[in-house]
Amino acid sequence: MKINELMIGNYVKCVGCKDNIYQVISLFDGDLVTIQNSDDTFDCMLDRVKSIPITIEWLVKNGFEKRYEELLGFYYYTKQTKDCLFCKTIRGLGDGYFRCYLDNNFLHSYGYADIQYTHQLQNLLNTINIKEEFIV
């Protein structure tokens, strides 16, 4: 992982830490980030910071609902965001990658991105100003 892949608020794992899941609260030039959870806040070298993979279990835990597209013959997961303008539709691509489509009530597609990790989904939504909290 590179420092420019992270944003404040991203969820990450910390290798060798007592509690493994943390949130990024500051980024520094070089390879240093500040991370925190409910018990600790500390600076951490980037080589100890790891991504959290998106899995089917993670999607379900975060309120994504499984749907079936009869016309094309595949399953996908979707979730309405808080602002009710966008719907995130995520479809498995294999090898741990998901394609995330951002749609306006399924009428106008705003494009898609192939993602693998929770911080990538957080960054994508943050870029288009959609605030969504996730359970990790």
N, C-alpha and C positions, 0 to 999 in steps of 0.2 A: 504494500500500500504506500502511496505517496501522500505527502501533506496536502497537496492541492486537490485530492479526492475527498477530503473531509470538510464538513461544515459544522459550525457550532450547533449543538443539538443532536448530532448523529449518535446513534447507539453503536457501541463497539465492544469487543471482548478485550480483556487485558491478560496476556499470558503471564502466568506466575502470580497473579493476584488472588487474594482470598475469595472475594466475590468476583465472578468473571464478567458480569455485564456492567458497563459504565456508559455515561453520556459525555460527549466532548463539550467542554465549556470554554476553552480557549485554544488558539493555534499560534504557534511561534515560528519565526523563520528557522529553517533548518529542520530538525527531526524531533521536535518537542511539542507535546500537547498536554493540556490539563484536562483530566477526566474526573468524573465524580459519580457516586451513587448515593444512596440514602445515608451511608455511614462514613464515607471517605471522600476527600478531594486531594488530588496530588498530581504532580507533573510526571509524565511518563515518556520515555523514548519511543519513537514511532515504531521501532522494530518489535516492540511488545504489544502493539495495538493491532488487532485482527478484526476482519469483517465478520458479520453475522449473516450466514446464508439464509435466503428465503426458501422455505420449504412449504409443502402442502399443509403440514401441521401448523406452521407459523401463520399462513393465510387464514385458516379456519379460526385459530385463536384470536385473530385480529378482525373477525367479523366478515370475512369474505365468504360469499355464498357460492356453492358449486352449481353451475348451470350446464345445460347441454345445447349445443347448436346443431339442430337436426339437419339443416341444409348442407352444412360443411362436415358434419359428423365428428365433432370434438367437444370435449368438456373444457370449461374455463371457470374462473372465479371472478366475482365482481363485488364491488362495494360502493355504495353511494357515500359521497363525502358530506361533511357537515353543512357546507354551503348549498348543497342540493343542485348545483349547476353542473357538476362533473361526475362521471362515473368511472372508476378505475376497473378495467377489465384485464385480468392477467391469465395468460395461457401458457402452459408448460411447453418448452421447446426441447427438453431433454438435456442431459449433461449439466443439470442444475441451473439452467438459464430459464427465465420467464420473459415473455413479451408483454409489456405493460402498455395498453392502449388507454388513452385519455379521451373520453367522449363527452359530448354535451347531450345528455339524455338519449344517447345512441343515434342522434340525428346528424351531428356534424363531428367528424373525427378531428381531433387536434394532433394526431400523430401517435407514434409509439416509440418505445425504447426497449432494448433488450437489457435486462438487468439480472443480477445474480445475488446481490446483497441488500440488506435493509438500508444501509446508508445511501445506496444508489437510488432507491425508491424515495427516501426522505429528501435527497437532493433534487430529484426530478420534480417532486411536488412543491418543494420550496421555490424552485425556479419559476413556477407558474403561479406562485402565491396561494397555494392550497395548504392550509395548516391541518395536519392530521397526526394524532397521537397513536403510537403503536405499543403493544405489549411485547416485550422480549423475554 
